Amino acid sequence: MTTTTPTPTMGDTTTARPIGFLRIHTLRGAARQVRHVPDADALTDPYVLLGLHTRGRATLAGPDGTAICLPGDVFVRDGARGFTLEEAAGFELHLVRVPHRALALTDRQVDDLAQRAPFADGTVTPLLGPLLREIATTEPGPPSRTALRSAGAVADLVALLAVEDTGPGPGPREDGQDRETLVRSLRAYVDANLRDRNLTPATVAEAQHISIRYLHKLFEGRGSTVGRWIQHRRLEEARRELARPARDDITVAAVARRWGFASATHFSRSFRTAYGMSPSDWRAGRTRPAEDPGAACR
């Protein structure tokens, strides 16, 4: 990550260090512009940037418009896209790089998350903001499992941000029932029964008292069939479990069985198709520490 300012100010300071697989940059100084310019890592090891002001007020500008960012707000941006922060006064800003490989999210979810306005409330921000502040201000030490767990907690909360209910209005009604409400109910049923190997579109339709034809119609235009959605959710949960630092004693085959896959071979093949790597490589990559970031911010 590279941040620049056209007019450096006396007294500005920057620190940078790794925490587990995260890379944290802290900037302090007087009013100025902070700009993110994508670097080579944005292509070779894609990442998102989390931002947290602990002091100051800024205007966050990017390709999709501007937003005000206040102390305690958390913003997420795609590391492959440039953006600027116009700091209005003295500030302290923490920028945390989180690699995509550490997030149990689809590319579409990451893209949607990176285009949203700064998170000021909800159920996740009150947990994520203080955690970012704590790990950004803790004295650095040698790599440890504690640091890895902290990094994992950040990644899990970012994943929760992506699925947090943002309060969309109800969709059009059909057959006497709100389609969006029914789809949410269907997805909740799938999530609650992912470990059941007998979970199929037919059993989902039967449990919701609708025809399988109508079930497929509900998912039209959502970028996935019901069967693919079930497999996608199983893969997400399996990927999340494999990435937990404290669960590295569980075999890939055991995780596959836990999340409803017929065999470890089927699981590994599906995992590689979805994410471009084997489950074992994913587990190793998630627990790989970040490299020393150096002084890339100024």
C-alpha positions in Angstrom: 0.0 0.0 0.0 1.3 3.5 -0.8 -0.1 6.6 0.6 1.2 10.0 -0.4 0.5 13.7 0.3 1.5 16.5 -2.0 2.4 18.8 1.0 4.0 16.9 3.9 3.4 18.6 7.2 5.9 19.0 10.0 5.2 16.7 12.9 3.5 14.0 10.8 4.3 10.4 11.8 3.7 7.0 10.3 4.2 3.6 11.7 3.7 0.2 9.9 3.8 -3.3 11.2 2.3 -6.8 10.7 -0.2 -8.5 13.1 -0.7 -12.1 12.0 -1.7 -11.9 8.4 -2.7 -8.3 8.7 -0.6 -5.3 7.8 -1.3 -2.1 9.8 -0.3 1.5 8.9 -1.0 4.3 11.4 -0.8 7.9 10.3 -0.9 11.0 12.5 -0.6 14.6 11.6 -2.2 17.9 10.7 -4.9 18.5 8.1 -3.8 17.1 4.7 -4.7 14.7 2.0 -4.0 11.0 2.3 -4.1 9.0 -0.9 -4.1 5.3 -1.5 -2.4 4.2 -4.8 -2.8 0.5 -5.6 0.5 -1.4 -5.6 1.6 -4.7 -7.1 0.2 -6.7 -4.2 -3.3 -5.7 -5.3 -2.9 -8.1 -8.2 -0.7 -10.8 -6.7 -2.3 -11.0 -3.3 -5.6 -9.0 -3.4 -6.6 -7.2 -0.3 -9.2 -4.9 1.2 -8.3 -1.9 3.4 -10.1 -1.2 6.7 -9.9 2.3 7.9 -10.5 3.6 11.4 -10.2 7.2 12.6 -9.4 7.5 16.3 -9.1 11.3 15.9 -10.1 13.6 13.2 -12.8 14.0 10.5 -12.3 13.3 6.8 -14.0 13.2 3.5 -13.6 9.8 1.9 -13.5 10.1 -1.9 -13.4 7.3 -4.5 -14.8 6.4 -7.9 -18.3 6.0 -6.5 -18.6 9.4 -4.7 -17.7 10.9 -1.3 -18.7 10.2 2.3 -17.9 11.8 5.7 -15.8 9.6 8.0 -15.9 10.4 11.7 -14.0 9.0 14.7 -15.2 5.5 15.4 -16.5 4.9 11.9 -15.1 2.0 10.0 -14.7 2.0 6.2 -13.7 -0.7 3.8 -12.2 -0.2 0.4 -10.8 -2.4 -2.3 -7.0 -2.3 -2.3 -7.0 -2.5 -6.1 -8.9 0.9 -6.4 -7.5 4.2 -5.5 -9.2 6.6 -3.0 -8.3 9.7 -1.0 -9.1 11.0 2.5 -9.2 14.8 2.9 -8.3 15.2 6.6 -10.0 18.3 7.9 -7.9 18.7 11.0 -5.3 17.0 13.2 -6.0 13.2 12.9 -5.0 9.7 13.7 -5.8 7.1 11.1 -5.3 3.3 11.2 -5.3 1.5 7.8 -5.4 -2.3 8.1 -4.7 -4.5 5.1 -6.7 -7.7 5.1 -5.9 -10.2 2.2 -8.9 -11.6 0.3 -7.6 -15.1 1.1 -8.3 -14.5 4.8 -12.0 -13.6 4.1 -14.7 -16.2 3.8 -16.5 -14.1 1.2 -17.2 -14.3 -2.5 -15.6 -11.8 -4.9 -19.1 -10.2 -5.3 -19.5 -9.8 -1.5 -16.0 -8.2 -1.3 -16.9 -5.8 -4.1 -20.2 -4.9 -2.6 -18.7 -4.3 0.8 -15.9 -2.1 -0.6 -18.5 0.2 -2.2 -20.6 0.9 0.9 -20.5 4.0 3.0 -18.5 4.1 6.3 -20.1 1.9 8.9 -21.1 4.1 11.9 -23.5 1.8 13.8 -25.2 -1.6 13.5 -24.2 -4.8 15.4 -20.7 -5.3 14.0 -19.0 -1.9 14.0 -19.2 -1.6 17.8 -17.1 -4.8 18.0 -14.8 -4.2 15.0 -13.8 -0.6 15.8 -12.5 -1.2 19.3 -10.7 -4.4 18.2 -8.9 -2.4 15.4 -8.0 0.3 17.8 -6.6 -2.2 20.3 -4.4 -4.2 17.9 -3.3 -1.0 16.1 -2.0 0.5 19.4 -0.6 -2.6 21.0 3.2 -2.7 21.2 4.5 -5.0 18.5 6.1 -8.3 19.4 7.3 -11.5 17.8 4.8 -13.5 15.7 2.5 -15.5 17.9 -0.8 -17.5 17.9 -2.4 -14.6 19.9 -1.6 -12.2 17.0 -3.0 -14.7 14.5 -6.2 -15.1 16.5 -6.6 -11.3 16.6 -6.2 -11.2 12.9 -8.7 -14.0 12.4 -11.2 -12.2 14.6 -10.8 -9.1 12.4 -11.4 -11.1 9.3 -14.4 -12.8 10.7 -16.0 -9.5 11.7 -15.3 -8.1 8.2 -17.2 -11.1 6.8 -20.1 -10.3 9.2 -20.1 -6.7 7.9 -20.7 -8.1 4.4 -23.8 -10.0 5.4 -25.1 -7.5 8.0 -28.7 -6.5 7.3 -28.7 -2.9 5.9 -32.4 -2.6 6.0 -33.6 -2.9 2.4 -37.3 -2.3 1.8 -39.6 -5.2 1.0 -39.8 -6.4 -2.6 -42.9 -7.0 -4.7 -45.4 -9.5 -3.4 -46.3 -12.6 -5.3 -48.6 -15.5 -4.5 -49.7 -13.7 -1.3 -46.2 -13.6 0.2 -43.3 -11.1 0.1 -40.7 -12.7 -2.2 -37.8 -11.2 -0.4 -39.1 -12.4 3.0 -39.5 -15.9 1.6 -36.0 -15.9 0.1 -34.6 -14.9 3.4 -36.5 -17.7 5.1 -35.3 -20.2 2.5 -31.7 -19.1 3.0 -32.1 -19.3 6.8 -33.4 -22.9 6.4 -30.4 -23.8 4.2 -28.0 -22.3 6.7 -29.5 -24.2 9.6 -29.3 -27.5 7.7 -26.0 -27.3 5.9 -24.6 -30.3 7.7 -27.4 -32.6 6.5 -26.1 -34.5 3.5 -29.7 -35.0 2.4 -30.3 -31.2 2.0 -31.4 -30.7 -1.6 -33.7 -28.3 -3.5 -36.5 -30.8 -3.1 -36.2 -31.0 0.7 -35.9 -27.2 0.9 -39.1 -26.8 -1.1 -40.9 -29.4 0.9 -39.9 -27.8 4.2 -41.1 -24.3 3.1 -44.4 -25.8 1.7 -43.8 -24.5 -1.9 -43.3 -26.3 -5.2 -39.8 -26.9 -6.4 -40.7 -25.0 -9.6 -41.6 -21.9 -7.5 -38.4 -22.4 -5.5 -36.3 -22.2 -8.6 -38.3 -19.2 -9.8 -37.5 -17.4 -6.6 -33.8 -17.7 -7.3 -33.9 -16.6 -10.9 -31.9 -13.5 -11.5 -29.8 -14.0 -8.3 -26.8 -15.3 -10.0 -27.2 -18.9 -8.7 -29.4 -21.9 -8.7 -30.7 -23.4 -5.4 -28.3 -26.3 -5.6 -25.3 -24.0 -6.3 -26.3 -21.8 -3.4 -26.4 -24.8 -1.0 -22.9 -25.8 -2.2 -21.6 -22.2 -2.0 -22.8 -21.9 1.6 -21.2 -25.3 2.5 -17.9 -24.2 1.0 -18.0 -20.9 2.9 -18.5 -22.5 6.2 -15.9 -25.2 5.6 -13.4 -22.5 4.4 -14.1 -20.5 7.6 -13.5 -23.6 9.8 -10.3 -24.5 8.1 -9.0 -21.0 8.7 -9.5 -21.0 12.5 -6.0 -21.0 14.1 -7.2 -23.2 17.0 -8.6 -25.9 14.8 -5.6 -26.8 12.7 -5.7 -30.3 14.2 -8.9 -31.2 12.4 -8.4 -33.0 9.1 -9.7 -31.7 5.7 -11.8 -34.9 5.4 -13.4 -34.3 8.8 -14.4 -30.7 7.8 -15.8 -32.0 4.6 -18.0 -34.5 6.4 -19.1 -31.9 9.0 -20.4 -29.6 6.2 -22.4 -32.2 4.3 -20.0 -33.2 1.5 -20.3 -36.8 0.3 -16.5 -37.3 0.2 -13.2 -35.5 0.8 -12.4 -35.8 -2.9 -15.7 -34.1 -3.9 -15.0 -31.4 -1.3 -11.4 -30.8 -2.5 -12.5 -30.6 -6.1 -15.3 -28.2 -5.4 -13.1 -26.1 -3.2 -10.4 -25.8 -5.9 -13.0 -24.9 -8.5 -14.5 -22.2 -6.3 -11.4 -20.6 -4.8 -8.5 -21.6 -7.1 -6.6 -23.5 -4.5 -6.8 -26.7 -2.4 -8.3 -26.7 1.1 -4.8 -27.4 2.5 -3.3 -24.5 0.6 -6.1 -22.2 1.9 -5.5 -23.3 5.5 -1.8 -22.6 5.1 -2.3 -19.3 3.4 -4.8 -18.0 6.0 -2.3 -18.6 8.8 0.7 -17.2 6.9 2.0 -14.0 8.6 2.1 -10.7 6.8 5.5 -9.6 5.5 7.2 -6.6 7.2 5.3 -3.7 5.5 8.1 -1.3 5.9 7.5 2.4 5.8 5.1 2.6 2.9 3.1 5.5 4.3 4.3 9.0 4.6 
